[in-house]
Amino acid sequence: MSGVARDQDVDIDLGQLVRAVWARRLRILTITLVGAGVAFAGAKIMSPQYRSETRILIEPRAPAFASTQQANDASAGPLMDELNIASQVQLLQSADLLKKVINDLKLYNLPEFDDAASGSAMSSILVKLHLKKNPLENPPEERVIDAFVERLQVYQVPGSRVIGITFTSKDPKLAAAIPNAMANVYLSTQSGAKLDSNSEATRWLEPEIEGLRQKVSEAEKKVAEYRTSHGLLQTNGTTTFPAQQLNDISAELTRVRGDKANAEARAQAVRNALSSGEASDTLPDIMSSQAIQRLKATESGLQSQISDLQTSLLNNHPRLKSLRAQLSDIRTQIRQETQKILASIENESKVADLRASELERQSDTVQATSARAGEDEVGLNALEREANAQRQLLETYLVRYREAASRADSNSSPADARIVSRAVEPVDPYFPKVVPIVVVAAVATLIMSAIVIMLAELFSGRALRPTDAASETIEAEAVEEKHVPQAAPIAAAGKPVQPSMLAVVADEEDTIEDVKGADEAPEDEPEDDNEFSVASVADYLTGSRAPLAIAISPTGDNGSAATVSLTRMLADAGHRVILIDMTGSGYPTELMAEDPAALGVTDLLCGEAAFGDTIHGDRLSDAHLIPQGQSDVRRAMRGVDRLSLLLDALAAAYDLVVVECGSADVAGVSRLTRSRDVEIILSLPEVEETIFVALMTEFQAAGYERVVLMSDGEGAEQTLGRAA
């Protein structure tokens, strides 16, 4: 491969593939036009074929004059399932039906259905080579049927009971006439089959109905005589008077026993709550009492007053004693009211018990009477079963006879199918479609030409590029860094350190040792006049990969301006960075926001703005900004602990989150940096020794070891020199 070593990992250069295709665009266009022309010529040479379709819906059908009951019975007759529809599809393709259509339309006279008679040169050659059977060996009728079947397609429309009949022919009139003729023959055949079935049913049912009428009359007479002789009076169609009375008493006894059990269970629940001292608020009987509800409301008010006063008064204060005494009295009243409710429930249980005893006595009396009537009903039931069976059989035969008799006429038995769409004479040929064929051929030629060119580029190696160049550069830099001595975090005046960044550590002893180590560094080490500049800090943050940087500006807005410059420099370097304005003056917002009144962090902490509405773009760079906001700062700072969730969300979306805190102390910063990988930046454009030493001492005492100074080089080096 060109320009790529054998042992290198490679990647496909998509840009090179596109450029190679574009460079050969004229060749591709020419090949595409040639392919489209060939397709157009081939489509024009082919003989046009026309196709038309008839659709039949398979459904139960009854005569128009049939009764509603008859129509319902007919619809419930044959089961129109998938097997039934598939059977109708096969019936439409049966040889008998096809022969009738062929004879009706005289298709055997058309050359289209007997090509074997004329033959062709290619067909004759294949027959002589014994590669094809001689079609003339088959009878003419079979040859016509074979040609008919080749052009015919009968299918079930998916998800429906519709059958489609499609026929293809060189003659558009014939393409429409054949599906319609097949549908008519099919409906006629189905209707004739139903007519024969109805005639046979009528002849068989007539003598059967006459015999059943006599049997039904005799059975009903026996039932009436038996009922009269044994005194079995009926309260309704099926139940005697003693049985109905016993049923009513049993139902009432069951209800009364249920009421008694319910009352006893409710009373036991109240007693258990009183005896165990548990809260009875959840019991329905207690909660439904208006007196209990009022006492509970009073108890809740007293408890609320006691809770409020306990925060400001001692336990022995007279006011608290008075409220506790009232609370005890209310609870005593609640217990007394609960006792009353318990007594009421127990009375309900006693009344239900007395009512159940009375109903049991009545039930015993009625049972004796009902037992005697039940013995007499045994014979009556046997007679009624016989009479009902004969009657139902007679009614069934009568319904079937009426249906069969009403369908005895040739026009009264429609087929269980109807034509829902008749075939019409097609105007446009089904095949070939010139425009789609030309378009598909042109697109396919275009795609294949482009693929061939791309494959040629890949095999030649011009579209491949090595993927390990960046990793080799990183490894080379790592090897060089191993041979470069590490610079101390800070340096004495006039002694620059490694050209990345100076990490200021708050331990003075470590600072002095690092300064001495920096003095002993080789003199030929590269120098940088300002290792505390904004650019150096940006390089340091890029290498540290810390997700969060806290910027502190003890001197005010000039330090905040340096932090804004740092954020913009990181954004210009291609990093996703966002700055959160936590200053008191809002100076970063003034420098970066297009709208000074934009929603910000205070609005978010006060719950007056959504998270997404507080993120804005910097007007001079690709950095993002969360402004100070318009809400009250003091009220917002009450929810400063929620900033932890905000910082977690931003750290997941950005490479670096910079929080400009202004003139903040260590205690405030620690609330944002608990258990985080964080960089502390002291933004001091002009370093003051007293401020610097005080801040370093505070951060060292708080446990921060990575503290970065951002200032002009000369002032920072002089201050660090004096500290050392």
C-alpha positions in Angstrom: 0.0 0.0 0.0 1.2 3.4 -0.9 2.6 5.4 2.0 1.7 2.8 4.7 4.0 0.3 6.3 3.1 -3.4 6.5 3.1 -3.5 10.3 1.0 -0.3 10.8 -2.7 -0.2 11.7 -4.6 1.6 9.0 -7.9 3.3 8.6 -10.0 4.1 5.6 -9.8 7.7 4.3 -13.3 8.5 3.4 -12.3 11.8 2.0 -9.9 10.2 -0.4 -12.7 7.9 -1.6 -15.1 10.8 -2.2 -12.3 12.7 -4.1 -11.5 9.7 -6.3 -15.2 9.3 -7.2 -15.6 13.0 -8.0 -12.4 13.0 -10.1 -13.9 10.3 -12.3 -17.4 11.8 -12.5 -17.5 12.1 -16.2 -16.6 8.5 -16.7 -19.2 7.4 -14.2 -21.8 9.6 -15.9 -21.0 8.2 -19.3 -21.3 4.6 -18.1 -24.6 5.4 -16.4 -26.0 6.9 -19.6 -25.0 3.8 -21.6 -26.6 1.5 -19.0 -29.8 3.6 -19.1 -29.9 3.5 -22.9 -29.4 -0.3 -23.0 -32.3 -0.7 -20.5 -34.5 1.6 -22.5 -33.9 -0.3 -25.7 -34.5 -3.7 -24.1 -37.8 -2.5 -22.5 -39.0 -1.2 -25.9 -38.3 -4.5 -27.6 -40.3 -6.6 -25.1 -43.9 -7.4 -25.9 -46.3 -5.6 -23.6 -48.3 -7.7 -21.1 -51.5 -6.5 -19.5 -52.9 -7.6 -16.2 -56.3 -7.2 -14.5 -57.8 -8.5 -11.3 -61.2 -9.5 -9.8 -61.7 -9.8 -6.1 -64.2 -12.0 -4.3 -65.2 -11.7 -0.7 -66.0 -15.0 1.0 -68.9 -14.5 3.5 -72.1 -16.3 4.6 -75.1 -14.9 2.6 -78.8 -15.4 3.2 -81.8 -14.6 0.9 -83.0 -11.0 1.2 -86.5 -12.2 2.4 -85.0 -14.4 5.1 -85.9 -13.7 8.8 -83.4 -12.2 11.2 -83.1 -15.6 13.0 -82.4 -17.3 9.7 -79.8 -14.8 8.8 -78.1 -15.3 12.2 -78.1 -19.0 11.8 -76.7 -18.7 8.3 -73.9 -16.5 9.5 -73.1 -19.0 12.2 -73.1 -22.0 9.8 -69.9 -22.5 7.8 -66.8 -21.5 9.7 -64.8 -19.0 7.7 -61.4 -19.8 8.9 -58.1 -19.9 7.1 -58.6 -23.5 5.9 -62.0 -22.6 4.4 -60.5 -19.7 2.5 -57.6 -21.8 1.3 -60.1 -24.4 0.1 -62.0 -21.8 -1.9 -58.7 -20.7 -3.5 -58.1 -24.3 -4.7 -61.7 -24.6 -5.9 -61.2 -21.6 -8.1 -58.2 -23.3 -9.7 -59.9 -26.6 -10.2 -59.8 -28.2 -13.7 -63.6 -28.3 -14.1 -64.0 -24.6 -13.4 -61.1 -23.7 -15.8 -62.5 -25.9 -18.6 -65.9 -24.2 -18.3 -64.3 -20.8 -18.6 -62.2 -21.9 -21.5 -65.2 -23.3 -23.3 -67.4 -20.3 -22.6 -64.8 -17.8 -23.9 -63.6 -20.2 -26.7 -60.0 -19.6 -25.7 -58.9 -22.7 -27.6 -59.2 -20.7 -30.8 -56.7 -18.1 -29.7 -53.0 -18.6 -30.7 -51.9 -17.1 -27.4 -53.1 -20.2 -25.6 -51.5 -22.7 -28.0 -48.0 -21.4 -28.8 -46.8 -25.0 -29.3 -48.8 -25.3 -32.5 -46.8 -22.6 -34.2 -43.6 -23.3 -32.3 -40.3 -21.4 -32.4 -36.7 -22.1 -33.6 -35.3 -22.1 -30.1 -38.1 -24.5 -28.9 -37.4 -26.9 -31.8 -33.7 -27.0 -31.1 -34.3 -27.8 -27.4 -36.8 -30.5 -28.3 -34.3 -32.1 -30.8 -31.6 -32.0 -28.1 -34.0 -33.8 -25.7 -33.6 -30.8 -23.3 -37.3 -30.1 -23.5 -40.4 -32.2 -23.9 -42.3 -31.8 -27.2 -45.4 -29.9 -26.3 -47.3 -31.3 -29.4 -47.3 -34.7 -27.6 -49.9 -33.3 -25.1 -53.6 -33.1 -26.2 -54.7 -29.6 -27.3 -57.1 -29.2 -24.4 -54.2 -29.9 -21.9 -52.0 -27.4 -23.8 -54.6 -24.7 -23.5 -55.1 -25.4 -19.7 -51.3 -25.3 -19.1 -51.1 -21.9 -20.9 -54.1 -20.7 -19.0 -52.6 -21.7 -15.6 -49.3 -20.0 -16.4 -51.1 -16.7 -16.8 -53.5 -17.2 -13.9 -52.8 -16.3 -10.3 -55.4 -17.0 -7.5 -54.4 -15.9 -4.0 -55.8 -14.9 -0.6 -55.3 -11.3 0.4 -53.3 -11.4 3.7 -55.4 -10.7 6.8 -58.8 -10.9 5.1 -61.4 -13.3 3.6 -60.9 -11.7 0.1 -59.6 -13.9 -2.8 -57.9 -12.2 -5.7 -58.1 -13.5 -9.3 -55.4 -12.1 -11.5 -54.8 -12.8 -15.2 -52.1 -11.7 -17.6 -52.5 -11.5 -21.4 -51.2 -9.7 -24.4 -54.8 -8.6 -25.1 -56.1 -6.0 -22.5 -59.7 -7.0 -23.2 -59.0 -10.6 -22.5 -57.0 -9.8 -19.4 -60.2 -8.2 -17.9 -62.8 -10.7 -19.3 -61.2 -13.9 -18.0 -61.1 -13.0 -14.2 -64.8 -11.8 -14.4 -65.8 -15.0 -16.1 -64.1 -17.1 -13.5 -65.9 -15.2 -10.7 -69.3 -15.7 -12.4 -68.7 -19.4 -12.9 -67.6 -19.8 -9.3 -70.6 -18.0 -7.8 -73.0 -20.1 -10.1 -71.4 -23.3 -8.9 -71.7 -22.4 -5.3 -75.3 -21.3 -5.6 -76.3 -24.6 -7.3 -74.7 -26.7 -4.6 -76.7 -24.8 -1.9 -79.9 -25.3 -3.9 -79.5 -29.1 -4.1 -78.8 -29.3 -0.4 -82.0 -27.3 0.4 -84.2 -29.6 -1.8 -83.0 -32.8 -0.1 -83.5 -31.3 3.4 -87.2 -30.4 2.6 -88.1 -33.9 1.4 -86.6 -35.5 4.6 -88.1 -33.1 7.1 -91.8 -33.3 6.1 -92.6 -36.8 7.6 -90.4 -36.2 10.6 -92.3 -33.1 11.6 -95.8 -34.8 11.5 -94.6 -37.6 13.9 -93.1 -35.1 16.3 -96.2 -33.0 16.6 -98.2 -36.0 18.0 -95.5 -36.9 20.5 -95.3 -33.3 21.8 -99.1 -33.2 22.4 -99.1 -36.4 24.4 -96.2 -35.4 26.6 -97.6 -32.0 27.5 -101.0 -33.6 28.4 -99.3 -36.0 30.9 -97.5 -33.1 32.6 -100.7 -31.2 33.2 -102.5 -34.2 34.6 -99.7 -35.0 37.0 -99.4 -31.4 38.3 -103.1 -31.2 39.0 -103.3 -34.5 40.8 -100.4 -33.8 43.2 -101.1 -30.1 43.9 -97.8 -28.8 42.7 -98.6 -25.1 42.3 -95.9 -22.8 40.7 -94.9 -19.3 41.8 -93.1 -18.8 38.5 -92.1 -20.9 35.5 -89.9 -23.5 37.3 -90.3 -23.2 41.2 -93.0 -24.4 43.5 -94.4 -22.3 46.4 -92.7 -24.2 49.3 -89.4 -24.2 47.5 -89.6 -20.4 46.8 -90.4 -19.7 50.5 -87.5 -21.8 51.7 -85.1 -20.0 49.3 -86.2 -16.6 50.6 -85.8 -17.7 54.3 -82.3 -19.2 53.5 -81.2 -16.0 51.8 -82.3 -13.8 54.6 -80.7 -16.1 57.2 -77.4 -16.0 55.3 -77.5 -12.2 55.2 -78.3 -11.9 59.0 -75.5 -14.3 59.9 -73.1 -12.3 57.8 -74.2 -9.1 59.6 -73.7 -10.8 62.9 -70.2 -12.0 62.0 -69.3 -8.6 60.6 -70.5 -6.8 63.9 -68.5 -9.3 66.0 -65.4 -8.8 64.0 -65.7 -5.0 64.2 -66.3 -5.2 68.0 -63.3 -7.5 68.4 -61.1 -5.1 66.4 -62.0 -2.2 68.7 -61.5 -4.3 71.8 -58.1 -5.4 70.6 -57.1 -1.8 69.9 -58.2 -0.7 73.4 -56.6 -3.6 75.3 -53.2 -3.4 73.5 -53.0 0.4 73.6 -52.5 0.6 69.8 -53.8 3.5 67.8 -57.4 2.9 66.7 -57.3 5.7 64.0 -57.3 3.2 61.2 -60.5 1.4 62.2 -63.5 2.4 59.9 -66.0 2.6 62.8 -63.7 4.9 64.7 -62.8 7.1 61.7 -66.5 7.5 60.7 -67.4 9.0 64.1 -67.8 12.8 64.0 -67.0 13.1 67.7 -63.7 11.1 67.2 -62.8 13.3 64.3 -63.3 16.5 66.3 -61.3 15.1 69.3 -58.5 14.0 66.9 -58.3 17.5 65.4 -58.1 19.0 68.9 -55.4 16.5 69.9 -53.4 17.4 66.8 -53.6 21.1 67.5 -52.5 20.6 71.1 -49.6 18.4 70.0 -48.5 21.1 67.5 -48.6 23.8 70.2 -46.6 21.7 72.6 -44.0 21.0 69.9 -43.7 24.7 69.1 -43.4 25.8 72.7 -40.8 23.1 73.6 -38.3 24.9 71.4 -38.5 28.1 73.4 -39.8 27.0 76.9 -38.6 24.6 79.5 -40.5 21.4 80.2 -41.8 22.6 83.6 -43.2 25.8 82.2 -46.9 26.4 83.3 -48.0 26.9 79.7 -46.6 23.5 78.7 -48.1 21.8 81.8 -51.5 23.3 80.9 -51.3 22.0 77.3 -50.2 18.6 78.4 -53.1 18.4 80.8 -55.5 19.4 78.1 -53.9 16.8 75.8 -54.4 14.1 78.4 -58.1 15.0 78.9 -58.7 14.9 75.1 -57.1 11.4 74.9 -59.4 10.3 77.8 -62.4 11.6 75.9 -61.3 9.8 72.8 -61.0 6.5 74.7 -64.5 7.0 76.2 -66.0 7.7 72.8 -64.3 4.6 71.5 -66.0 2.6 74.3 -69.4 4.0 73.2 -68.7 2.9 69.6 -67.8 -0.6 70.9 -71.0 -0.8 72.9 -73.0 0.2 69.8 -71.3 -2.5 67.7 -72.0 -5.2 70.3 -75.7 -4.2 70.3 -75.8 -4.7 66.6 -74.3 -8.2 67.0 -76.9 -9.1 69.7 -79.8 -8.0 67.4 -78.5 -10.0 64.5 -78.2 -13.1 66.7 -81.9 -12.9 67.8 -82.9 -12.4 64.2 -80.9 -15.5 63.1 -82.5 -17.6 65.7 -86.0 -16.7 64.6 -85.2 -17.4 60.9 -83.8 -20.8 61.8 -87.0 -21.8 63.5 -89.0 -20.7 60.4 -86.7 -22.6 58.1 -87.2 -25.9 60.0 -91.0 -25.6 59.5 -90.8 -24.8 55.8 -88.2 -27.6 55.1 -90.7 -30.2 56.2 -93.3 -28.9 53.8 -90.8 -28.6 51.0 -89.5 -32.2 51.5 -93.0 -33.6 50.8 -93.3 -31.4 47.7 -89.9 -32.5 46.5 -90.8 -36.2 46.5 -93.8 -35.4 44.2 -91.7 -33.3 41.9 -89.5 -36.3 40.9 -92.2 -37.7 38.7 -93.2 -34.3 37.4 -89.6 -33.5 36.3 -89.3 -36.7 34.4 -92.5 -35.9 32.4 -91.4 -32.3 31.8 -87.9 -33.4 30.5 -89.6 -35.7 28.0 -92.0 -33.0 26.8 -89.3 -30.3 26.5 -87.0 -32.6 24.5 -89.8 -33.4 22.0 -90.8 -29.7 21.8 -87.3 -28.5 21.1 -86.7 -31.1 18.5 -90.0 -30.2 16.8 -89.1 -26.4 16.8 -85.7 -27.2 15.3 -87.2 -29.2 12.5 -89.7 -26.5 11.8 -87.1 -23.8 11.5 -84.9 -25.9 9.2 -87.9 -26.8 7.1 -89.0 -23.2 6.7 -85.4 -22.2 5.7 -85.1 -25.0 3.2 -88.5 -24.4 1.7 -87.8 -20.6 1.3 -84.6 -21.5 -0.6 -86.1 -24.0 -3.0 -86.2 -21.4 -5.8 -83.1 -21.1 -8.1 -82.7 -17.4 -7.3 -83.2 -17.7 -3.6 -79.9 -19.4 -2.6 -77.0 -16.9 -3.2 -73.5 -18.3 -2.9 -71.5 -17.6 0.2 -69.4 -15.1 -1.7 -69.8 -11.9 -3.7 -67.7 -9.9 -6.1 -66.3 -6.8 -4.5 -64.1 -5.6 -7.3 -64.6 -6.5 -11.0 -61.7 -6.5 -13.5 -61.5 -3.6 -15.9 -59.7 -3.3 -19.1 -56.1 -2.1 -18.3 -54.8 1.0 -20.2 -51.1 0.7 -19.3 -49.1 -2.5 -19.7 -48.2 -4.4 -16.6 -44.8 -5.3 -18.1 -42.4 -3.8 -19.1 -42.4 -0.5 -17.2 -40.0 1.6 -19.2 -39.4 4.4 -16.8 -38.8 2.3 -13.6 -36.6 -0.1 -15.6 -34.5 2.8 -17.0 -34.3 4.5 -13.6 -33.3 1.3 -11.7 -30.7 0.4 -14.4 -29.2 3.9 -14.2 -29.0 4.0 -10.4 -27.6 0.5 -10.3 -24.9 1.4 -12.9 -24.1 4.6 -11.1 -23.7 2.7 -7.7 -21.6 -0.1 -9.3 -19.3 2.3 -11.0 -18.7 4.2 -7.8 -18.1 0.9 -5.9 -15.6 -0.2 -8.5 -13.7 3.1 -8.2 -13.7 2.9 -4.4 -12.4 -0.7 -4.4 -9.6 0.3 -6.8 -8.6 3.1 -4.4 -8.6 0.7 -1.4 -6.5 -2.0 -3.1 -4.0 0.6 -4.4 -3.6 1.9 -0.9 -4.3 5.5 -1.8 -7.5 5.5 0.5 -5.7 4.1 3.5 -3.9 6.1 6.3 -1.9 4.9 9.3 -3.7 5.2 12.7 -0.7 4.9 15.0 1.0 8.2 14.1 -0.6 10.1 17.0 0.3 7.3 19.4 3.9 7.3 18.3 4.1 11.0 18.8 2.7 10.7 22.3 5.2 7.9 23.1 8.1 10.0 21.8 7.0 12.9 24.0 6.7 10.6 27.0 10.3 9.3 26.4 11.5 12.9 26.2 9.7 13.8 29.4 11.5 10.9 31.2 14.9 12.5 30.4 13.8 16.0 31.4 14.2 16.6 35.2 10.9 17.6 37.0 10.8 21.2 37.9 9.8 22.3 41.4 6.3 23.7 41.9 7.7 27.2 42.6 10.9 29.0 41.8 13.0 31.6 43.3 13.4 35.0 41.6 14.9 34.7 38.2 14.9 30.9 38.1 12.1 29.7 35.7 10.9 26.1 35.9 9.4 23.5 33.5 7.4 25.4 30.8 4.1 23.9 31.8 2.8 25.5 35.0 3.8 26.3 38.7 1.9 24.5 41.3 2.0 26.5 44.5 1.9 24.3 47.6 1.1 26.0 51.0 3.8 24.2 53.0 6.7 26.7 53.4 9.2 24.0 54.2 8.4 22.2 51.0 8.5 25.5 49.2 12.0 26.3 50.4 13.2 22.8 49.4 11.7 23.1 46.0 13.3 26.4 45.5 16.7 24.9 46.3 16.0 22.1 43.9 15.1 24.6 41.2 18.5 26.4 41.9 20.3 23.2 41.3 18.6 22.5 38.0 20.7 22.4 34.8 21.4 25.7 33.3 20.7 24.6 29.8 17.0 23.9 30.7 14.5 25.9 28.5 13.5 29.2 30.1 10.1 30.9 30.1 9.8 34.6 31.1 6.2 34.2 32.5 5.4 30.7 33.9 2.4 32.1 35.9 0.6 33.6 32.9 -2.9 32.7 31.7 -1.4 30.5 28.9 0.8 28.5 31.3 -2.3 27.9 33.5 -4.3 26.8 30.5 -1.5 24.3 29.5 -1.4 23.0 33.1 -5.1 22.5 33.3 -5.1 20.7 29.9 -2.4 18.3 31.2 -3.9 17.7 34.6 -7.3 16.6 33.2 -9.1 17.6 36.4 -12.8 18.0 35.8 -13.2 21.1 38.1 -11.2 24.2 38.7 -12.0 26.7 41.4 -10.7 30.3 40.7 -10.3 32.7 43.6 -9.7 36.4 42.9 -8.8 38.1 46.2 -8.1 41.4 44.5 -11.6 41.6 42.9 -12.6 42.1 39.2 -9.1 42.2 37.8 -8.6 38.6 38.9 -12.0 37.7 37.5 -11.0 39.2 34.2 -8.0 36.9 34.1 -10.2 33.9 34.8 -12.4 34.9 31.8 -9.3 35.1 29.6 -8.3 31.6 30.9 -11.7 30.2 30.0 -11.7 31.7 26.5 -8.1 30.4 25.9 -9.2 26.9 26.7 -12.2 27.1 24.5 -10.1 28.4 21.6 -7.8 25.4 22.1 -10.8 23.1 21.3 -11.8 22.2 24.8 -15.4 22.1 26.0 -15.3 24.5 29.0 -17.9 26.3 31.0 -17.5 29.1 33.6 -19.9 29.5 36.6 -20.0 33.1 37.9 -20.1 32.9 41.7 -18.7 36.4 42.3 -20.4 39.1 44.2 -20.0 41.8 41.5 -21.0 39.6 38.5 -18.0 40.9 36.5 -17.5 37.7 34.5 -21.1 37.9 33.4 -20.6 41.4 32.3 -17.6 40.4 30.2 -19.1 37.2 28.6 -22.9 37.4 28.5 -24.7 39.0 25.6 -27.6 39.7 27.9 -26.6 41.1 31.3 -30.0 40.1 32.6 -29.7 36.5 31.6 -30.9 33.7 34.0 -28.0 32.2 36.0 -26.9 30.3 39.1 -28.9 32.3 41.6 -32.1 31.7 39.7 -31.3 28.0 39.5 -30.6 27.7 43.2 -33.8 29.6 44.1 -35.8 27.3 41.8 -36.9 30.1 39.4 -35.2 28.7 36.3 -34.6 25.3 34.7 -31.1 23.9 34.4 -30.9 24.2 30.6 -32.2 27.9 30.7 -29.1 29.0 32.7 -26.4 27.9 30.2 -25.5 30.6 27.7 -22.7 31.1 25.1 -19.8 33.5 25.4 -20.1 36.4 23.0 -16.4 36.2 22.0 -15.6 32.5 22.1 -17.0 29.0 22.0 -17.0 28.8 25.8 -20.2 28.5 27.8 -21.3 30.6 30.8 -23.7 30.2 33.7 -24.2 33.9 34.8 -24.7 35.2 38.2 -28.5 35.5 37.7 -31.1 38.0 38.9 -32.4 36.3 42.1 -31.5 37.3 45.6 -28.0 36.1 46.4 -28.6 35.5 50.1 -31.6 33.4 49.4 -29.8 31.5 46.7 -26.8 30.7 48.9 -29.1 28.9 51.3 -29.2 26.1 48.7 -25.5 26.2 47.9 -25.1 22.6 48.9 -27.2 21.7 45.8 -24.3 23.0 43.7 -22.7 19.6 44.1 -25.3 18.0 41.8 -24.9 20.9 39.3 -21.1 20.4 39.2 -21.5 16.6 38.7 -23.8 17.1 35.8 -21.6 19.8 34.2 -18.4 17.7 34.7 -20.1 14.8 32.7 -20.8 17.1 29.8 -17.7 19.4 29.7 -14.0 18.8 29.6 -13.5 21.4 32.4 -15.8 23.3 34.7 -14.3 26.6 36.0 -16.0 28.2 39.0 -15.0 31.9 39.5 -15.7 32.5 43.2 -14.2 36.1 43.5 -12.8 37.0 46.9 -13.9 33.7 48.6 -12.4 32.1 51.7 -11.3 28.5 52.2 -14.5 27.6 54.1 -16.7 28.6 51.1 -14.5 26.8 48.6 -14.5 23.6 50.7 -18.3 23.4 50.3 -17.8 23.0 46.5 -14.8 20.7 46.5 -15.6 17.9 49.0 -14.3 14.6 47.7 -13.5 16.0 44.3 -10.5 16.0 41.9 -10.1 19.8 41.9 -7.6 22.4 40.9 -7.4 25.7 43.0 -6.4 28.7 41.0 -5.3 32.0 42.8 -6.0 34.7 40.2 -3.6 37.5 41.4 -2.7 39.8 38.4 -0.5 41.8 40.9 0.8 39.6 43.6 0.7 41.0 47.1 2.9 39.2 49.6 0.6 39.4 52.6 -2.4 38.2 50.7 -0.5 35.4 49.0 1.0 34.1 52.3 -2.3 34.3 54.1 -4.1 32.4 51.4 -1.4 29.7 51.1 -1.5 29.2 54.9 -5.3 28.8 54.9 -5.3 26.4 52.0 -2.4 24.4 53.5 -4.4 24.1 56.8 -7.5 23.0 54.9 -5.6 20.1 53.2 -5.3 21.5 49.7 -2.0 20.6 48.1 -2.6 21.6 44.4 -2.8 25.4 44.4 -2.1 27.1 41.1 -1.0 30.8 40.9 -2.1 32.8 37.9 -0.3 36.2 37.7 2.3 38.2 35.8 5.7 36.5 35.9 7.8 39.2 37.5 5.5 40.0 40.5 4.9 36.3 41.2 8.6 35.4 41.1 9.6 38.3 43.5 6.8 37.3 46.0 7.8 33.6 45.9 11.5 34.6 46.3 10.7 36.5 49.5 8.6 33.7 50.8 11.4 31.2 50.2 
